[in-house]
Amino acid sequence: MKLIAVLTVLCTFSGAAIAQSAPCQSIAKASDRLACYDKAAPPIALAKPAAAKTPAAPAKLAVSQTSTEQQGHVVDLLAAENAKLDAKLKTICRGC
């Protein structure tokens, strides 16, 4: 019985919450509506320290060289697997 009473109260007050709309929705012009939303929730700018940019460049170069080597290894593995598959396919009798 208490559950039904709680659900009734929640449903009663949720209608009022849904009826309240943001004032920005009623603005017809898109640019003005966007400005209204930006005022309500301003975008967050990510802080990027200037000191971190300088040492990151050599590290990025080393990472790209490592990833290139790994890609070459993966390509070699795929080529070997493709060669095995081609050999198996050639042994299949298609007209027997």
C-alpha positions in Angstrom: 0.0 0.0 0.0 2.9 2.3 0.8 4.4 1.6 -2.6 1.3 2.7 -4.4 1.2 5.9 -2.4 4.9 6.6 -3.1 4.4 6.0 -6.8 1.4 8.2 -6.9 3.3 11.1 -5.3 6.2 10.6 -7.6 4.0 10.6 -10.7 2.2 13.7 -9.5 5.4 15.7 -9.0 7.2 14.4 -12.1 4.5 16.1 -14.3 5.5 19.4 -12.9 9.1 18.7 -13.6 8.4 17.8 -17.2 6.3 20.8 -17.7 9.1 23.2 -16.8 11.1 23.7 -20.0 14.3 25.5 -20.6 13.8 29.2 -21.6 16.2 28.5 -24.6 13.8 26.2 -26.3 11.3 29.0 -27.1 13.9 31.0 -29.1 13.3 30.7 -32.8 16.6 31.9 -34.3 19.2 29.1 -34.1 22.2 31.4 -33.3 20.3 33.1 -30.5 19.2 29.8 -29.1 22.8 28.5 -29.2 24.0 31.6 -27.4 21.3 31.1 -24.7 22.5 27.5 -24.2 26.1 28.6 -24.1 25.2 31.1 -21.3 23.4 28.4 -19.4 26.2 25.9 -19.6 29.4 27.5 -20.9 31.8 25.2 -22.7 34.8 23.9 -20.7 38.2 24.8 -22.2 40.8 22.1 -21.7 44.0 23.5 -20.1 47.1 22.4 -22.0 50.4 23.2 -20.3 53.0 24.8 -22.6 55.9 22.9 -21.0 54.3 19.5 -21.9 54.2 20.2 -25.6 58.0 20.5 -26.1 59.1 17.0 -24.7 56.1 15.3 -26.3 57.3 15.8 -29.9 60.3 13.4 -29.6 58.3 10.9 -27.8 55.6 11.0 -30.5 58.3 10.4 -33.1 59.5 7.3 -31.2 56.0 6.0 -30.9 55.3 6.4 -34.6 58.5 4.5 -35.5 57.5 1.7 -33.1 54.0 1.5 -34.5 55.4 1.4 -38.0 57.6 -1.6 -37.1 54.6 -3.3 -35.5 52.5 -2.7 -38.6 55.2 -4.2 -40.7 55.2 -7.3 -38.5 51.5 -7.6 -38.7 51.6 -7.3 -42.4 54.2 -10.0 -42.6 52.0 -12.3 -40.4 49.0 -11.7 -42.6 51.0 -12.3 -45.8 52.2 -15.7 -44.3 48.7 -16.6 -43.4 47.4 -15.7 -46.8 50.1 -17.8 -48.5 49.0 -20.8 -46.4 45.4 -20.2 -47.3 46.2 -20.0 -51.0 48.1 -23.3 -50.8 45.1 -25.0 -49.2 42.7 -23.5 -51.8 44.8 -24.8 -54.7 44.4 -28.4 -53.4 40.6 -28.2 -53.5 39.3 -30.2 -56.5 36.6 -28.0 -58.1 35.5 -30.2 -60.9 35.6 -33.7 -59.3 
